Amino acid sequence: MEDISKDVLMRAQEGDMQAFESIYKASSGFVYNVALRIAGKSHDAEEVTQEVFIKVYRNLKYFQFRSSFKTWVYRITVNTALNLYKRVSREMNRRRDFDDVARTVASGEDVAGEVQDREERKAHEARLAELLDTLNPEQRSCIVLREIEGLSYQEMAQALGVNINTVRTRLRRARVALLAGSRGGGKDGL
């Protein structure tokens, strides 16, 4: 996520739509990626991204610069994505429905190699999604924030609104569950 100056944030707090647009442009990709890792589906991540920016727009006036803007947006994104994930899980009774968008294969000499690489990436991503899906939402968000987004334990604690020991416990349990799942749940693990 690009750094956003305090001046831009303050102008957006005062209702400057150009400043808010700058915030959106600087952080929408970041929000979408976090949402995608937690929600697991592109259309859910798009929905979360929209909800997050509605919440940011409505609540930016309450942002008091006690934490970084990035941490504040992480927290909103994680909470919104977790809420959607829980709702969808209940509605779909834990049934996974991955959306695979048909991709056109670039014409070239090694089309077979490109197709095989793409299939291997899809299989790896599906296995990762399958393993992440075995975790409870709190553990899943910890794995996403630490291993995929690279947050420190302190940043994770702030983003999730829990103490650092809770983050460590959730992360340890998630890793144990992922390790057990990768050993017993698949042919070749991760």
C-alpha positions as CSV (number, residue, x, y, z in Angstrom):
1,M,0.0,0.0,0.0
2,E,1.3,3.4,-1.0
3,D,2.0,5.9,1.8
4,I,-0.8,8.4,2.2
5,S,0.2,11.8,3.6
6,K,-1.5,13.2,6.7
7,D,-2.5,16.2,4.6
8,V,-4.5,14.0,2.1
9,L,-6.1,12.2,5.0
10,M,-7.1,15.4,6.7
11,R,-8.5,16.9,3.5
12,A,-10.6,13.7,3.0
13,Q,-11.8,13.9,6.6
14,E,-13.1,17.4,5.7
15,G,-15.0,16.0,2.7
16,D,-12.6,16.6,-0.2
17,M,-13.6,14.0,-2.7
18,Q,-10.3,14.3,-4.7
19,A,-8.4,13.5,-1.5
20,F,-10.7,10.5,-0.9
21,E,-10.1,9.3,-4.5
22,S,-6.4,9.5,-3.9
23,I,-6.8,7.3,-0.8
24,Y,-8.9,4.9,-2.8
25,K,-6.3,4.7,-5.6
26,A,-3.4,4.2,-3.2
27,S,-5.1,1.5,-1.1
28,S,-7.8,-0.3,-3.1
29,G,-5.4,-3.0,-4.5
30,F,-4.1,-3.7,-1.0
31,V,-7.6,-4.0,0.4
32,Y,-8.7,-6.3,-2.4
33,N,-5.6,-8.6,-1.9
34,V,-6.2,-8.9,1.9
35,A,-9.9,-9.5,1.3
36,L,-9.2,-12.1,-1.4
37,R,-6.9,-14.1,0.9
38,I,-9.5,-14.1,3.7
39,A,-12.7,-14.5,1.6
40,G,-11.1,-16.8,-0.9
41,K,-13.2,-15.8,-3.9
42,S,-12.8,-12.8,-6.2
43,H,-16.4,-11.7,-6.2
44,D,-16.4,-11.8,-2.4
45,A,-13.2,-9.8,-2.3
46,E,-14.8,-7.2,-4.6
47,E,-17.8,-7.0,-2.3
48,V,-15.5,-6.7,0.8
49,T,-13.5,-4.0,-1.0
50,Q,-16.6,-2.0,-1.7
51,E,-17.9,-2.3,1.8
52,V,-14.5,-1.3,3.2
53,F,-14.4,1.9,1.3
54,I,-17.9,2.7,2.2
55,K,-16.9,2.2,5.9
56,V,-13.7,4.2,5.4
57,Y,-15.7,7.1,3.8
58,R,-18.2,7.1,6.6
59,N,-15.7,6.7,9.4
60,L,-12.7,8.6,8.2
61,K,-13.8,11.6,10.3
62,Y,-13.3,9.5,13.4
63,F,-9.7,8.4,12.4
64,Q,-7.5,10.2,15.0
65,F,-4.0,9.1,13.8
66,R,-3.3,7.0,16.9
67,S,-2.3,4.2,14.6
68,S,-1.1,4.2,11.1
69,F,-3.8,4.6,8.4
70,K,-2.6,1.2,7.0
71,T,-3.3,-0.5,10.3
72,W,-6.7,1.1,10.5
73,V,-7.6,0.0,7.0
74,Y,-6.2,-3.5,7.8
75,R,-8.5,-3.8,10.7
76,I,-11.6,-2.7,8.7
77,T,-10.7,-5.0,5.9
78,V,-10.0,-8.1,8.1
79,N,-13.2,-7.6,10.1
80,T,-15.3,-7.0,7.0
81,A,-13.8,-10.0,5.2
82,L,-14.2,-12.2,8.3
83,N,-17.9,-11.2,8.6
84,L,-18.5,-12.0,5.0
85,Y,-16.6,-15.2,5.2
86,K,-18.7,-16.3,8.2
87,R,-22.0,-15.3,6.6
88,V,-21.2,-17.1,3.3
89,S,-20.0,-20.2,5.2
90,R,-23.2,-20.4,7.0
91,E,-25.3,-19.8,3.9
92,M,-23.4,-22.3,1.8
93,N,-22.9,-24.8,4.6
94,R,-19.2,-24.7,4.1
95,R,-19.6,-25.6,0.4
96,R,-16.8,-24.1,-1.7
97,D,-17.6,-22.6,-5.0
98,F,-14.5,-21.4,-6.7
99,D,-14.9,-19.0,-9.6
100,D,-12.4,-19.9,-12.4
101,V,-12.4,-17.3,-15.1
102,A,-11.5,-18.7,-18.5
103,R,-8.1,-17.3,-19.5
104,T,-7.0,-17.1,-23.1
105,V,-3.8,-18.8,-23.7
106,A,-1.2,-16.6,-25.4
107,S,-0.2,-17.9,-28.7
108,G,3.4,-18.9,-28.8
109,E,5.7,-21.8,-29.3
110,D,5.4,-23.3,-25.9
111,V,1.6,-23.3,-25.4
112,A,1.7,-26.7,-23.8
113,G,4.3,-25.6,-21.3
114,E,2.3,-22.4,-20.4
115,V,-0.9,-24.5,-20.0
116,Q,1.0,-26.9,-17.7
117,D,2.5,-24.1,-15.6
118,R,-1.0,-22.4,-15.3
119,E,-2.5,-25.8,-14.3
120,E,0.2,-26.3,-11.7
121,R,-0.3,-22.8,-10.3
122,K,-4.1,-23.4,-10.1
123,A,-3.6,-26.7,-8.3
124,H,-1.2,-25.1,-5.9
125,E,-3.6,-22.2,-5.3
126,A,-6.5,-24.6,-4.9
127,R,-4.5,-26.6,-2.3
128,L,-3.6,-23.5,-0.4
129,A,-7.2,-22.4,-0.4
130,E,-8.3,-25.9,0.7
131,L,-5.8,-25.8,3.6
132,L,-6.8,-22.2,4.6
133,D,-10.4,-23.3,4.5
134,T,-9.7,-25.9,7.2
135,L,-8.8,-23.1,9.7
136,N,-11.3,-21.2,11.7
137,P,-11.7,-17.5,10.6
138,E,-9.4,-16.1,13.4
139,Q,-6.6,-18.5,12.5
140,R,-7.1,-17.9,8.8
141,S,-6.8,-14.2,9.2
142,C,-3.6,-14.6,11.3
143,I,-2.0,-16.8,8.6
144,V,-3.0,-14.4,5.9
145,L,-1.7,-11.3,7.7
146,R,1.6,-12.9,8.8
147,E,2.6,-15.3,6.0
148,I,1.0,-13.7,3.0
149,E,0.9,-9.9,3.9
150,G,4.0,-10.0,6.1
151,L,2.7,-8.0,9.1
152,S,4.6,-8.1,12.3
153,Y,3.0,-9.5,15.4
154,Q,2.4,-6.0,16.8
155,E,0.8,-4.9,13.5
156,M,-1.4,-8.0,13.5
157,A,-2.5,-7.4,17.1
158,Q,-3.5,-3.8,16.2
159,A,-5.3,-4.9,13.0
160,L,-7.2,-7.7,14.7
161,G,-7.9,-5.7,17.9
162,V,-6.4,-8.4,20.2
163,N,-3.3,-8.7,22.4
164,I,0.0,-9.9,20.9
165,N,-0.2,-13.2,22.9
166,T,-3.5,-14.0,21.3
167,V,-2.0,-13.4,17.9
168,R,0.9,-15.8,18.8
169,T,-1.5,-18.5,20.0
170,R,-3.8,-18.3,17.0
171,L,-0.8,-18.3,14.6
172,R,0.8,-21.3,16.3
173,R,-2.5,-23.2,16.3
174,A,-3.0,-22.3,12.6
175,R,0.4,-23.5,11.7
176,V,-0.1,-26.8,13.5
177,A,-3.4,-27.3,11.7
178,L,-1.9,-26.4,8.3
179,L,1.0,-28.8,8.9
180,A,-1.3,-31.6,9.9
181,G,-3.5,-30.9,6.9
182,S,-0.7,-30.8,4.4
183,R,0.7,-34.1,5.7
184,G,-2.6,-35.9,5.8
185,G,-4.9,-34.1,3.5
186,G,-3.2,-34.2,0.2
187,K,-1.0,-36.3,-2.0
188,D,1.9,-33.9,-2.3
189,G,1.1,-31.2,0.4
190,L,2.2,-27.7,-0.3
